[in-house]
Every structure is written in structure tokens, then in C-alpha cells.
Amino acid sequence: METPINTDVAIVGAGPTGLSLACQFIRYGVDFVIVEKNEGVTPYSKALGVHARTLEIYEQLGLAQEAVAQGAIAGKVRLLEGGEVRGEVDLTNVGQGLSSYPYMLVLEQNKNEQLLYGYLQSHGKGVLWHTELESFSHREAGVTAHFKNATGASQIIEAKYLVGCDGPRSPVRRALGLSFEGSTFERLFYVADVQIDWKFNHDALHVCLARNSVVAFFPMKGEHRYRIVGAFPEGMEKEENEVLYEEIERRIKEEAELALDISHVNWFSVYKVHTRHVDRFSVGRCFLAGDAAHIHTPAGGQGMNTGIQDAYNLAWKMGLVLKGDADGRILDTYNEERLPNAKRLLGTTDRMFNLAAGTDWLFGLIRTTVFPPLAKYILSFDVVRERFFPLISQIGITYRASSLSDHSGDGEFEVKAGDRLPYFLVDGKSIYDKLHEPKFHLLTFSDGLSDYQAMGSEIESEYAHLVDHHVIPLYPHVAEVFGRNKPFNVLLRPDNYIGFISQKTSSSWLRVYLNEVIGHS
Ligand SMILES: Cc1cc2nc3c(=O)[nH]c(=O)nc-3n(C[C@H](O)[C@H](O)[C@H](O)COP(=O)(O)OP(=O)(O)OC[C@H]3O[C@@H](n4cnc5c(N)ncnc54)[C@H](O)[C@@H]3O)c2cc1C
């Protein structure tokens, strides 16, 4: 038996969600232990897409530049039907004006995990690898968790909170007795990392529309290298582990109706697609995040990104509670904000997925008959920028209905409490450059006439550890973003979501928000 460990938070699972939570805890000065049953980060590429919102989170960790340097910006999407190109869109700068990262980055999951793990190590922290959760009990004051390590020895961790970031089969979720309702698609799906010789350039995601489903070819680093994703027809009698690679290749060739030569298979996997979520993200002092709480179809590449955002949402709230800057009720807003998001996400990814792989005759008809002539419109730059980018990149997620969103001052504004702070430039630099500190941010948009000095001094003397203050000229382009050309203040939560908008020049409203909404005393 190893000496018991005492900590504030025990994190179970060091996938992208657990590692992200650990990195955020470092920012917020929270003591934690992270435990993983495997011996290191995943060696598999798994998730490929890293979205704008995730890169904004990486930016606060100082990891965005490195992620972008290691990855590749998704370029064109080319739509193929009957062996011919039916439409093409260039996504390189598709979210221009919406984020510092106006694109999707292709960076494999193992590289994301390495980056996050590197951050932990550079801050003197590590992961207890090869250590598996066996059981835990929780009570009003804390959690006791029992693990078995690589040598077979038992390890006890006493913590104030436990967070299960332990993936789709989540032992934590099961032990808490939480339901995981949803469904499983009948069809088997495949994914293969291969080399392809064909007539198309290696500069685009190729999407082949077929009556049976869609086959997608994602360009990867390396000459002619692609990730292929597709589905077997319904009614296939085999289980996931009984399918040979040859069957996958035959299927790809039949579905894609293209002359293509596949070689050098690096990795392939056959899997069932599930779409499920818990009905609550926490019980007492135990929380769930990432795939442990929700799994969905691969459409839109949302899984890894959503887990990272769950962690981001939970970390600052736990950080405040553990430091005594908020009362425990703020932790209820984790469920309040992330459960509706998970439900919405399942709905959207199911719809996208049905269009891509639905077996219904209607979906087949849409894919092969309705969609191709409309492809040029649907793939037009403006439609993709305005409709799809905010959705897929996750910058469009809002928490307007959350109890942390105080709407009493936002009536006249385009932007509301609960929205992510819109991206804009201040003197040629992203506003997000000012928002790296793990604190609330008070942004005063000033016309240069009103006096904010008294308010600034009050904040400095009373809340310096909790809030930083930035006075920003109310430039016309900023007034346009907010729909208001008179001075105002915006209080951002540490995750850069708007908590409150006020037109007052004193700090009384800030005190009310922090005391009554956050529970700061
Ligand atoms: C082929 C494929 C392609 C995908 N493509 C995308 C994509 O393009 N974009 C995207 O966003 N998502 C994608 N996903 C989904 C993505 O991989 C998952 O959503 C992501 O891994 C979830 O991260 P997580 O940390 O929540 O869970 P996991 O990655 O499953 O990590 C959970 C960890 O917990 C550990 N664990 C479990 N039980 C215990 C225990 N008892 N004790 C200790 N440790 C334990 C596990 O070993 C594991 O390391 C893809 C998935 C697959 C399989």
C-alpha cells in the first residue's frame, strides 16, 4: 500500500479532457492529481480536427502557436459525385473576422495530448500513469478513491472533488449510477489511415456522395496520405473486431466509384457510432467531463473539442470555490451550462450524420439528387462563414439561459450576457490578447469623456486578485459589434463569456454581480 495522497481534485483519465482540466487547474492554482490506467498518452491519431474555440483556450495556455505550427490548416473541401467534382470551397480563412483562428486546424489527438502533457511537465506536474481507479466513495466533505498502480500496489487518494474524465465507458459514471441514454447506429463505420494514388490533388478534403453513405478522404501530413472515413451497409452480420482491412478497401472502392489505388495502411479501425448523454454532469462532489458525459457521431469533429471545453468551464468555477472566492453553488452552473450544450450537440451531429450516412431512402436521395445541384450555394463562402463556422468551430456556443448571465443591463445591445465575447481588433491586435490572466475581466468601452478612474481604483483596491480592468476606446467597429455607440462596461467571466453588461460608471453593479451571482463574499 502506497502512502495516501491528499489533494483538492482527483482527475481520473488523462485523455484530452483530463489533461486539459489539469492544465487549467495549473492556471487557477488548484492542487490536483491526475491518474491514467494506460502507460502514456494515446499513440493513435483518433480526433483530427481542432476548432477555433479550442485554439482560443490553447492561446491562454500559451500553446496555440505550437499547435498551429505542428498542424495543418484545413484548406479546400471538394465534393465528388459519380466520379466528378460537383463543388469546391476554400476554408483556409473561412471564419475571417470571427476569431484569431478563422479555420479548422488538422492536428491529431495524440499530438494534442502531447502538447497538453508537455504543459503539465513544464509546470512541474505529471500524470500517475499505469494507475487504475478501482472504487471510490463520496460524502459531504470529500471523496476517497482507491487505485491500483503498475506494481499492483494500492493507492488511496483523498480529495475534495473527483472528476471522471474517463471516456465513454466511464467507471466513474457507472459507479455514480448515472444513466447514459441514447442510441447506437445500426451500421458499422470504418476509419483507415492510408496512402492513395488518384487523379485529385492532395490539397483538399474530398467528400464522395453515394446513395448508401458518404466516404470522406481527409488529407494528412505526408505525400498522398489520407484518413478515410465511411460506413458499411446496414445488416452486416459481423462484429467490429471481425472485419478485415480488405473488406474496408472493397467497400471504399464500391462507394466512391473512383479509380484509386490504396497502399500503405498505417492504421484502421471499425466501430459502432453511439449517441448518448448523461442526465446530469455531477453527483455531490463527483463530476463528469468529456466522453464520460456525452458521446456522439464523428460528424463535425466535435468530441475532443467538447471535452476540452467541458474542462474549461468546470476549472474556473472549481478554482474559485477552492480559493473561497465563490460559494459551492456556482458548481451547479457547470451542469446548467454544459448539459444543454451536450444535448444540442447530439441533435446537430445526429442531423449532420444522418445526411452523411443515414440509411433512409430520403437521405440517399438528398445525397445523390438534391445536394449536388445545390452544392455550389451550400458551399459558398458566405453561407459557410455565417452558418457553419460558428457552429462547427464552437465559437457560437452561448450560455444565455445560465443563472450566471445577468440580463438586466443588456437589453439595448446586440451581444447579450452568456455570449462568448465577440472577436474584434483593438489597435490592430486581437482583444483576446488582453484576456490571458485567469481572472474576471472588466472591459470599459470609453468615449474618452466619462471618468472611470474612481471605478478603476475601487476595483484595484477591492478585487485585484479576482478582476482585471481594461479601458478600451469605443471605436466605431467595436460599437458596431455591440450595437451601441455610448460608453458601457462588459464583465467577462474567466472563460471570456459575458456575465454582465452595464452602462454605469461606478463599480456598485460589479459588487452586486460578484456577491449575488458568483457568491463572492
Ligand atoms: C476514429 C476516431 C475519430 C475521431 N475524430 C474526432 C475529431 O475529428 N474531432 C473530435 O473532436 N473528436 C473526434 N473523436 C472523438 C475523440 O477521440 C473523443 O471525443 C476524445 O478522445 C474524448 O476525450 P476524453 O478525454 O473525454 O476521453 P478519452 O480520450 O476516452 O480518455 C479517457 C481516458 O480515461 C482513461 N481511463 C478509463 N478508465 C480508467 C480508470 N478506471 N482508471 C484510470 N484511467 C481510466 C482511459 O484509459 C483514457 O485514457 C474521434 C474518435 C475516434 C475513435
The ligand as an SDF file (V2000), in Angstrom:
LIG
                    3D

 53 58  0  0  0  0  0  0  0  0999 V2000
  -11.6010    7.2700  -35.0300 C   0  0  0  0  0  0  0  0  0  0  0  0
  -11.9930    8.4610  -34.2090 C   0  0  0  0  0  0  0  0  0  0  0  0
  -12.0090    9.7080  -34.8100 C   0  0  0  0  0  0  0  0  0  0  0  0
  -12.3810   10.8320  -34.0750 C   0  0  0  0  0  0  0  0  0  0  0  0
  -12.3720   12.0620  -34.6780 N   0  0  0  0  0  0  0  0  0  0  0  0
  -12.6250   13.1780  -33.9450 C   0  0  0  0  0  0  0  0  0  0  0  0
  -12.4310   14.5120  -34.4860 C   0  0  0  0  0  0  0  0  0  0  0  0
  -12.0370   14.6930  -35.6490 O   0  0  0  0  0  0  0  0  0  0  0  0
  -12.6710   15.5860  -33.6690 N   0  0  0  0  0  0  0  0  0  0  0  0
  -13.0610   15.4180  -32.3630 C   0  0  0  0  0  0  0  0  0  0  0  0
  -13.2350   16.4420  -31.6650 O   0  0  0  0  0  0  0  0  0  0  0  0
  -13.2470   14.1890  -31.8260 N   0  0  0  0  0  0  0  0  0  0  0  0
  -13.0170   13.0560  -32.5660 C   0  0  0  0  0  0  0  0  0  0  0  0
  -13.1140   11.8050  -31.9950 N   0  0  0  0  0  0  0  0  0  0  0  0
  -13.5850   11.6900  -30.6240 C   0  0  0  0  0  0  0  0  0  0  0  0
  -12.4520   11.8870  -29.6360 C   0  0  0  0  0  0  0  0  0  0  0  0
  -11.4280   10.9500  -29.8500 O   0  0  0  0  0  0  0  0  0  0  0  0
  -13.0140   11.7490  -28.2310 C   0  0  0  0  0  0  0  0  0  0  0  0
  -14.1490   12.5860  -28.1170 O   0  0  0  0  0  0  0  0  0  0  0  0
  -11.9690   12.1440  -27.1750 C   0  0  0  0  0  0  0  0  0  0  0  0
  -10.9470   11.1820  -27.0960 O   0  0  0  0  0  0  0  0  0  0  0  0
  -12.6170   12.2640  -25.8050 C   0  0  0  0  0  0  0  0  0  0  0  0
  -11.6370   12.5770  -24.8700 O   0  0  0  0  0  0  0  0  0  0  0  0
  -11.7980   12.1810  -23.3340 P   0  0  0  0  0  0  0  0  0  0  0  0
  -10.5430   12.6310  -22.6950 O   0  0  0  0  0  0  0  0  0  0  0  0
  -13.0990   12.6800  -22.8400 O   0  0  0  0  0  0  0  0  0  0  0  0
  -11.8950   10.5870  -23.3400 O   0  0  0  0  0  0  0  0  0  0  0  0
  -10.7850    9.5280  -23.7490 P   0  0  0  0  0  0  0  0  0  0  0  0
   -9.9290   10.0400  -24.8430 O   0  0  0  0  0  0  0  0  0  0  0  0
  -11.5160    8.2460  -23.9660 O   0  0  0  0  0  0  0  0  0  0  0  0
   -9.8720    9.4120  -22.4500 O   0  0  0  0  0  0  0  0  0  0  0  0
  -10.3310    8.7560  -21.2840 C   0  0  0  0  0  0  0  0  0  0  0  0
   -9.1260    8.2180  -20.5370 C   0  0  0  0  0  0  0  0  0  0  0  0
   -9.5540    7.6640  -19.3000 O   0  0  0  0  0  0  0  0  0  0  0  0
   -8.7770    6.5080  -19.0460 C   0  0  0  0  0  0  0  0  0  0  0  0
   -9.4880    5.6470  -18.0930 N   0  0  0  0  0  0  0  0  0  0  0  0
  -10.6290    4.9530  -18.2940 C   0  0  0  0  0  0  0  0  0  0  0  0
  -10.9490    4.2500  -17.1990 N   0  0  0  0  0  0  0  0  0  0  0  0
   -9.9890    4.4970  -16.2710 C   0  0  0  0  0  0  0  0  0  0  0  0
   -9.7770    4.0400  -14.9390 C   0  0  0  0  0  0  0  0  0  0  0  0
  -10.6010    3.1760  -14.3410 N   0  0  0  0  0  0  0  0  0  0  0  0
   -8.6890    4.4810  -14.2800 N   0  0  0  0  0  0  0  0  0  0  0  0
   -7.8200    5.3440  -14.8700 C   0  0  0  0  0  0  0  0  0  0  0  0
   -7.9730    5.7960  -16.1410 N   0  0  0  0  0  0  0  0  0  0  0  0
   -9.0560    5.3780  -16.8310 C   0  0  0  0  0  0  0  0  0  0  0  0
   -8.6300    5.8850  -20.4160 C   0  0  0  0  0  0  0  0  0  0  0  0
   -7.5410    4.9900  -20.4670 O   0  0  0  0  0  0  0  0  0  0  0  0
   -8.4330    7.0990  -21.3010 C   0  0  0  0  0  0  0  0  0  0  0  0
   -7.0820    7.4300  -21.4970 O   0  0  0  0  0  0  0  0  0  0  0  0
  -12.7460   10.6750  -32.7120 C   0  0  0  0  0  0  0  0  0  0  0  0
  -12.7180    9.4080  -32.1170 C   0  0  0  0  0  0  0  0  0  0  0  0
  -12.3240    8.3010  -32.8410 C   0  0  0  0  0  0  0  0  0  0  0  0
  -12.2740    6.9440  -32.1690 C   0  0  0  0  0  0  0  0  0  0  0  0
  1  2  1  0
  2  3  1  0
  2 52  2  0
  3  4  2  0
  4  5  1  0
  4 50  1  0
  5  6  2  0
  6  7  1  0
  6 13  1  0
  7  8  2  0
  7  9  1  0
  9 10  1  0
 10 11  2  0
 10 12  1  0
 12 13  2  0
 13 14  1  0
 14 15  1  0
 14 50  1  0
 15 16  1  0
 16 17  1  0
 16 18  1  0
 18 19  1  0
 18 20  1  0
 20 21  1  0
 20 22  1  0
 22 23  1  0
 23 24  1  0
 24 25  2  0
 24 26  1  0
 24 27  1  0
 27 28  1  0
 28 29  2  0
 28 30  1  0
 28 31  1  0
 31 32  1  0
 32 33  1  0
 33 34  1  0
 33 48  1  0
 34 35  1  0
 35 36  1  0
 35 46  1  0
 36 37  1  0
 36 45  1  0
 37 38  2  0
 38 39  1  0
 39 40  1  0
 39 45  2  0
 40 41  1  0
 40 42  2  0
 42 43  1  0
 43 44  2  0
 44 45  1  0
 46 47  1  0
 46 48  1  0
 48 49  1  0
 50 51  2  0
 51 52  1  0
 52 53  1  0
M  END
$$$$
